[in-house]
Amino acid sequence: MSDTAEFDRRMLEALVCPVTQSVLAYDAAAQELVSKTAKLAFPIRSGIPIMLVSEARNLS
């Protein structure tokens, strides 16, 4: 799979923020799942969301 693989939006129904358990927003342009509550953006690589806090970008 390439880095431009499409993220399956149906996954959003099952995924929650690992920090707050809140819903995530999909940012297609940045290829990230955003937790507004935790102020973190989790990267999507090769169509796979990386739900590790250590890999997340801080949105502060």
C-alpha positions as CSV (number, residue, x, y, z in Angstrom):
1,M,0.0,0.0,0.0
2,S,1.3,3.5,-0.7
3,D,1.2,6.5,1.6
4,T,-1.7,7.8,-0.4
5,A,-4.0,4.8,0.3
6,E,-7.5,5.9,1.1
7,F,-8.7,5.8,4.7
8,D,-12.0,3.9,5.2
9,R,-14.3,6.4,6.8
10,R,-16.5,3.6,8.2
11,M,-13.6,3.1,10.7
12,L,-14.6,6.4,12.3
13,E,-17.7,4.7,13.8
14,A,-15.4,2.3,15.7
15,L,-12.5,4.5,16.6
16,V,-12.3,6.9,19.5
17,C,-9.6,9.0,21.0
18,P,-7.3,6.8,23.1
19,V,-6.9,9.6,25.7
20,T,-10.5,10.9,26.1
21,Q,-12.6,8.2,24.5
22,S,-14.3,11.0,22.5
23,V,-15.2,11.0,18.8
24,L,-12.6,11.8,16.1
25,A,-12.9,14.0,13.1
26,Y,-11.3,13.0,9.8
27,D,-9.1,15.6,8.2
28,A,-8.7,14.3,4.6
29,A,-6.2,17.1,3.6
30,A,-3.8,16.4,6.4
31,Q,-4.6,12.6,6.5
32,E,-5.2,12.8,10.3
33,L,-7.8,11.8,12.8
34,V,-8.4,14.8,15.1
35,S,-9.5,14.7,18.7
36,K,-10.7,18.2,19.5
37,T,-11.1,17.2,23.2
38,A,-7.5,16.0,23.6
39,K,-6.1,18.6,21.1
40,L,-4.3,15.8,19.3
41,A,-4.1,14.8,15.6
42,F,-3.4,11.1,14.9
43,P,-1.7,10.4,11.6
44,I,-3.0,8.0,8.9
45,R,-0.2,6.2,7.1
46,S,-0.9,3.9,4.2
47,G,-4.6,4.1,5.0
48,I,-4.0,2.9,8.6
49,P,-4.7,5.2,11.6
50,I,-1.8,5.3,14.0
51,M,-3.6,5.7,17.4
52,L,-0.5,6.1,19.5
53,V,-0.3,9.2,21.7
54,S,3.5,9.2,21.0
55,E,2.8,9.5,17.3
56,A,0.1,12.2,17.6
57,R,0.6,15.8,16.7
58,N,-0.2,18.3,19.5
59,L,-2.8,20.9,18.4
60,S,-2.2,23.4,21.2
